[in-house]
Amino acid sequence: MLVGRERERQVISRLVASARVGESGTLLLAGEAGIGKSALLEDAAAAVGGAGMRVLRAAGVDSEREVPFGGLLQLLRPVLGHLDAIPPPQAEALGSALAVLPGSGGERFAVGAAVLSLLSRVAEDQPLAVIVDDAHLLDPPSAQALCFAARRLTADPVVVLLAARDEPSVVRSAGLPELVVGGLAAADAESLAAGLGHRLSAEARSRLLASAGGNPLALLELTDEGFGALPPGAPVPVPASLARTFARRADALPADTRTALLVAAAAGGDVATVTSACAVLGVSVGDLDEAAREGLLTVDATRIAFRHDLVRSGIYAESSPTARRAVHAALARSVPAGDVDRRAWHLGEATAAPDASVAAVLDDAASRARARGAWAVASAGFERAARLSPDPAERVERLVSAAESAWHAGFPDAARDLLDRASALPQAPPLRTRAAALDGAVAARTGAVERARDVFLDAGARAADDDPDTAVLLLAEAILASQFAGDVATAERAAALIAQLEPRTARARWVGSMATAVADILAGQGGPDLLRASMAGVEVAVDDPQLAPWLVVLPLFLRESSVGRDVIPTVVAHSRRRSDIGGLPMLLFYVARDQATTDRWDDAVAGYTEAIQLAREAGQATDVTACLAGLSWLEARRGDVDACRAHAEEALELAREHHLGFFQTWAMTALAELELGLGRTDAALERFRELDAVLADLGLVDVDISPAAEMVEVLVRLGMADEASALAASLTERAEVKGQPWSLARAARAAGLTCPDADVDVCFPVALAYHQHTPDDFEAARTELAYGSRLRRLKRRVDARPHLRAALAAFERLGAVPWADQAAAELRATGETAQRRTTTGLDHLTPQELQVARMLAAGRTTRETGAALFLSPKTIEYHRRNVYLKLGIRSREELADAFPE
């Protein structure tokens, strides 16, 4: 019978009740050992079972932390018959991870997406409760997959209840809703202690109640340790010393029983394995009977269960290293023949000195874990194999493999530590290049772009003679890192090195051309022609995850309507099918940036929002910074004042912390354009001058990044005509050097704002003609507004009206509220009443609702949309209902009509 815990039980009851009617809920019970988390889960299991819910249960086991996806298999084994009902790529990823289907587990988030789909499918038949005790002891791949799914359950009849100690673990760092379980209330603790009867005097019981902090296990167990004899004021060993309490209780048992207990503590509970290992050590499983009589464990026909994990961990921790190694050696001989991974782990624990044969076994086990996508387990296995490798060459190879797996597992700090250890050992050139590529990738994604730049540049230069293709790829990454850092000089150096190479494959040649073009553009040395020429080789990269970003870089740098845009949806679709969440944020960033320079602003907001969430989840500071900066820029134009400032300030803080100069300038641009849109010209000019100074300091001279066009407009408004004219002339000169329609259009607009009155109808039409060759409706509308405004000031009100109407219509279509207000005010000043656009249901869709609506309108099924967005089908249906309600529609046909593109 559960004593007390009314608050916790009420919280769980509400979650269960909501799940039964289709509102998902997740709760992590966190607290110290013995505090009562398991009792709460048992109480919840009884309640959900009685409520007609299906229950899936699992428990973390310390001895199985190194078993790839062991916890997930324990949890999902009863429902694996539904694997064929989830999207095939996900089914393959999960099936191979659990070793029930052939194939490769692949990217770590793919398994999490599959778990989400499977739980959602099972819940279609019956409300579902997922209950996991000791979740802090789950193998990391299982914990990551389960947490990924739990975070995304929204509208499914599923409740997820986890219990974990208040110590660092995957589940504690996953951001799940958490309820800290504290000690029992005084009255409840008194009720529990009262059941101790004569075992403690009243005085001793009072001291226990005062000192145990309401820990139920302490209240029940410490009495046998002579608590009443402790001197006044002595600290109570709660809860850390409870393990030693149980170990001391085991010390009084016969020697054979202690040996059998240690075997059981290390074995994981399987009676057959414990029996066999005991025989190897000359004892019997029957020797555990004495421990069972002492209440330390229970034994049945197939399982041995310790009364609490502290019993097991206490007995194991208090034993000598020699005894532990002997037990693991016996277990390595005793595990079932097919359980090669557990055998490898026991061999590793049994071996203290370097041993080539044991290291080879561990390496094989780690390779199998890697093939199944159990990256964290693979990393631990490779690291252990390295530690036991007598050959330095094998040791360093395994350390690099461990680092690669740690990075794939989402542990960048561990990856860096392993690479540092590997760097202290001699490395053959191919391995040194491989390690450098990983080192640079970790640095680039986690915000250390200057380190990434240097690592890629050095590695590319070293690989040039032996492997020019790899050298090109490394130097291309150095150019991207240099761009993010705002380091034009190093980008040019890397491009110069690429020019000296003769790559052997079309893939490397294509990347080299793309990267060189980017470096040239950043340096203001041309580059667009090289980008266009590179499109001839685009087929080599469409489904290549490493090269995908380059495909969407091209249209961003060209800013043209006709080149490169059609391949972007294909590239993103490939990443979504792979559940490549590690690579998806930066790809979504590029796509959102492209959409933000067309008329797809709502889609850009949705893309930035999704990318920020995924990048935070993956621990990618660079990607978070990029997306925050891009989002704030768009929010400035939309007039979302509070959101713009919040996102821009966070982006600036991250950019300065990680020296991401390129994205620092984007966030500064956002804040400057916000002031300009709001009509605060003095504040806008100050911010634009600050931005211009930073660009000059970084050496970023690409005319497309320059705020000169906006500064000309501000200077004109402030009556600073001479400075405005000089700046417009300089901008025209730089735009002509680049020769791209986007920059030429902006320069012509600036010229139109500063030219003599007689030339107004020359400059602005030239600008509008250039705009016809770009997809940027906002810039075109800015030109229409500037043209109409100047015509009005020249008293040509009739001529001004068509341009102001066009500007107003474009701004309202985009959702550029401050600019629409300016256009409407100018139109009224001509004597015409502005016809403002009324809001529609589309304006009220959230970013995620918009994504769902577009995918469904394009013909995707509910399940396909869920798989693409890493959401359950029920969550997609939930969003679809909201979309239908907001749009006032009832069918897919009407939805398709609402999104004709």
C-alpha positions, 0 to 999 in steps of 0.5 A: 500500500502506497503511503501518502503521495497525494500530490504526485498521484494527482498529477499522474492521474490527470495525465492518465485521464488526458491520455485516455481522451487523446491528449498525450502526456509525459512525466519524469519522476526524479529524486534520490535513491529510495525516495519512492519513485518505483512505488509511484510507478507501480501505483500508476501501472495498477491504475492505468491497467484498471482504466483499460489502457495497454501498458508497455514497461521496461526498467534500466539495468546497470549491467545492460547499459552497454547492450545496444538498444537493450532497453528499447527492445525490452519496452517494445518487444510486445508490439513489434508486430506493428513494425510493418504499419509505420513508414518503411525507412523508419521500420528499417531503422528501428528493426535493424537497431533492435536486431530483428531486421537486417539493415543499418540503424543509421542516423540516431534520430531515425530510431526515435522517429520510428519509436514515435510512429510505433507508439502512435500506431499501437495507441490507435487500437487502445490507449497506451501507457509507457512506464520505465523505471530506473530510466537513468540506467537505460543504455543511451541509444534507448534513452535518446530514442524514447525521449525523442518520441516522448517530446513529440507526442501531442494528440495521441492517447499515450502517457509516458511515465519515467523514473530516474535518480537526480543525477546526470543522465540522458533522460534528465537532460532531455527537457521532459516535464519533470516532477521532483519527488521529495521525502514523505510528509511528516505525518506520512513518514510517522505512519510509516515509521510507526509500523516499525514497532519495537525495533526502535525506541520512541526517541530513536524513531523521532531522530530517524524521522527528523534526519531521514528527510522522509526517505522511505527506504531509509525509514525502513532499512536503517533500523537494522543498522543500529540507528538508535545507538548512533550518538546525538547529532550523528549524520544519518547515511541517507541516501548515498550510504544506503548502498554501503548499508546493504553491503555491510549486511551482505558481509555477515553472510557466508563466503560462498553466498557473498560470491554468488551475490556478486555474480548476481549483481554483475549478471543482470538477473538471468538465473541460467547465466548466474548458475553457470558463472557460479559453477565456474567459480566453485559456488552454487546458485543455491548459495543465494538462499541465505541472501534471500532469507536476509531479504536482499533479493528474490529468486524464481525459476528464471530471474533474480531480482534485488529488492532495490537497485541500491542492494545490487550496486552496494554489493558490487561497489564494495567488492574488490577489483580482483573479485569483480574481474574474476566474476566478469571472467566467469560471466564471459564464459557463461553468457549464452553463445549468441549474446556476443555483445554482453560477452564482449562487455564482460571480457572488457571488465575482466581485463585490467592489462592490455590484451590484443585478443580482448580488444579485438572482441570489444572492437567487433562488438562496437562495430556491430553497435555502430552498424545498428545505430547504437552510437553511444554504445559503439563509442564506449566499446571502441574506447574500451578496446583502445584502452586494452590495445597494446598496439599503438596503431590499433589504439589510435584507430579505435580512439578515432572510431570512438570519437566518431561514434560519440559525435553521432551519438550527440556527445560533442564533448566526449568526441573532442576528448577522444580526439585529444587523446588520439592526437597524442599518439602517432597517426598515419596520414589517412587516419590523421585526415579522418580525425581532422575531418571529424574535429572540424565537423564537431567544431563547425556545428557546435560554434567553434568555427574558427577552430573548424576553419583552421583544422579544415585548412591545415588538413586540406593542405596536408592531404593535397598530394596524396588525396586531392579529392579529400583535400578539396572537400576539406578546403571547401568546409574551410571556406564555409567555416570562414564564411560563418566566422566572417573571415574572408582572407582565409576563405580566399586562401582556401580557394587558392589552394583548391585552384592548385589541385586536380581532383579525380572525381566529378563530385570533388570538382563540383564541390571545389567549383562551388566553394571557390565561387562562394569565396570569390563572392565573399571577397567581392571578386566575382563568382556568379558565373562559376556558380552557374557553370557548376549547375551542370554537375548538380546530379552528382549531389542531389541525394548526398547528405554531405553535399546537400548544403551546397545545392541550396547555397547556390540560389542564395548567392545568385538571387536569380529567379531561374537558376537552381531553385527547382532542386531545393525541395528534392534535397530537403525531401531526401534529408527528411526521409533519412530522418537526418536531424543532425544535418537538417537544421542547417539545410532548413536554414538555407531553405528558409533564407531562400524563402525569406527572399521570395514571397514565401515568408510564412514558410520561412518562419515555419522553417526557421522555427523547426530548424531552431528546435531541431538544432537546440535538440542536437546541440548545434550552436552554429545552426541555432545562431544562424536560424535565430539571426535569419528569423529576426531579420524576417521578423523585422520586416514583418514588424514583429517587434518583441520577437525580432528583438528577442531573437536578434539579441540571443543571436548576437549573444551566441555569435559573439560567444562563438565568434560567428561574425557572419551571423552577427551581421545578420542580427545587426541588420535585423535590428537596423531594419526594424528601426527603419520599418518603424520610421525611427530614422535616427536610430536606424542610421546609427545601427546601420553605421555600426553594422557597416563598421563591423562588415569593414572590420571583418572584410566582408565586402560582398555588395549583397551584404552591404546595408548601403541601399538602406543607408541611402534611404535613411540619409535621404529622409534625414536630409543628408543629400551629399552623403546619400549621393556619394554612397549611392554612387559607390554602391552602383560601382560595386554592384556593376562589378558583381553584375547580378540583378539583385544588387543592380536593382538595389543600386538603381533604387539608391540612384533613383532616390538621389538623382536629379529630378529629371532622371527619376523616370530613368533610374527607377524603371531600370531598378524595376527591370532588374527586379523582374529577374529576381524572386525578391518581392520585398525588394521590388516593393521597396523600389515601388514605394521609393519611386511612388514616394519621390513622384509624390514629393515632385507633385506627380500624385497621379503618376505616384499612385500605381507604384504605391498601390503595387507596393502596398499590395506586395507588402500586405501579401508578404505580411510586411506590416510596417512597410504596408503602413508606410505605403498606405500613408503615402497613398493617402497623401496622394489623395487616394484612400488605401484599400487595406487587405483584410486578414484571412485564416492563413494569417492565423496559422501557426508555423507548424500548422502551416507546414502541416497544411502545405504538406497535406495540400501537396498530396502527402498522406497523414502518415507521410506528413508525420514522418517528414515532420517527425510528428505522430499521425495523430498530431498531424490530424490535430493540426489539420483540424485546427487548420480546417477550423481557421480556414473554414474548410472541410476537405483535402480538396478545399485545402489544396485550393487554399495552397494552389502552389 
